[in-house]
Amino acid sequence: MNFGIRFIENLGTVPEIVRFSQQAEQAGFDYVWYPHDIFMKNTWVVTAAVAQATNRIKIGNVGTNPYTTNPAEIASYLATLDELSGGRAVIGIGLHTYDMVEWAGVDCHDILQVTRDTISLIRRLLRGDVVDHHSPNFQWSEQCYLRFKPVRPQIPIYICAFGEDFLALSGEIGDGSLPMITPPASASRMVTAIKKGQSKRTTDGPFDIAGCAWLSISEDGQEAENVMRSMIAYFGPYLEEDALATIGLKTADFDDIRHLILQKDYEKAQQAVSKDMLKLGLTGRPHDIIEQIEELQDAGITQVNLGGPIGPDVKNAIELLGEKILPHFTHSRHM
C-alpha cells in the first residue's frame, strides 16, 4: 500500500504548506496532494513551489475541473510541473461536488462525457499530437498542440469521481481513481464500482485506487475528535446519500448544520456534529488510525490518501504518521 497526504489551504500560509510537504516527504509519504477549488488558493502555484522544495515525493491536485479550466491549460500546466519536478507530477481530474462549480454559474451535469473527452485531449497533447477535435463539449482546431515537448508523454491522470457511473468511468479510463471515502465504511462500495469500470479497460498497466479519507490524529483522542468536527460541519452536507447510508446517516441529518454554515455560525455547526457523524473520518490516536487503515486495505484501497484537518497540531500529526503509522504498513508489506 502507498500513502498520500492532502493539505487544504486552511492549514496555514502557502510557505507553511510547503514546509508541511517537505516534512511529509521526509516522513516517507509517496504522494502529496492539494484539493483544487475555484475560490480557494490556487494549487498550481502551490505545486510549483513544492516541486522546487522536494526531491522524491509525487505531487498532484485533487479535483481540477475541466469546466472552469480548459483541458489545454490543464495539459500545459501538467507537463510544465512535470518538467519542474523532474517527472513527479500527477493530477486528479474531476469534481468534489456539483455545487462548488455551480456557484460560478456552471452546469456540470454532463461531467461523464466531459471527463471522457478531457482525459483523451490531455493525453493526446502530452503525446505531441495535433488535436483537431470536434464534439459538443470542445471545438478544437489544427492549432491545438503543445509548443514544447513534455518530459514524459504519459503522466498519471487520476479521476476524482463520485456516484456509481462516475466511479466506473474512473476505473475504465483513468490511471487511478481518487474517490472520497467519506465515510471510510463506504470504501468497499467505491472499490466495487471502480472495478466494474476496470473490466472495460483497453490498456494494461497498474491502476491505483487512492481513497481520500479525512484524518485527525493526535495522542489525545478528544483533541483529534474536536478538530474533525470542523471538517464534517463544512463538507458533510455535500456528501452522497448512498455513502452516508453505510453508517446509518442521510443528507437530511445535516440540514441544521447546513443552515448554520449558511449563517456563518461555524461554532454552533461544529457543536451540532453527532457521534455518528464523526465516523465520516479516521479519527483518534495512532493505534486507532492503524486499525481503520487496515480495514481500508482489506476493502481494496491501494493508496490511502490522508487529509482534511490532519490533526490539532499539523507538524506533530505528520510526525506521528511518519513514526507510528507508515512503518507499521511498511513492515507488514515486507513480511
PyMOL commands that set and color helices and strands:
alter all, ss='L'
color gray80, all
select helices_A, chain A and resi 9-11+14-27+43-53+71-85+98-102+111-127+164-173+184-198+221-238+241-245+251-262+266-271+277-280+286-299+314-333
alter helices_A, ss='H'
color red, helices_A
select strands_A, chain A and resi 2-6+31-35+58-64+89-94+157-160+176-177+208-217+282-284+303-310
alter strands_A, ss='S'
color yellow, strands_A
deselect
rebuild
show_as cartoon
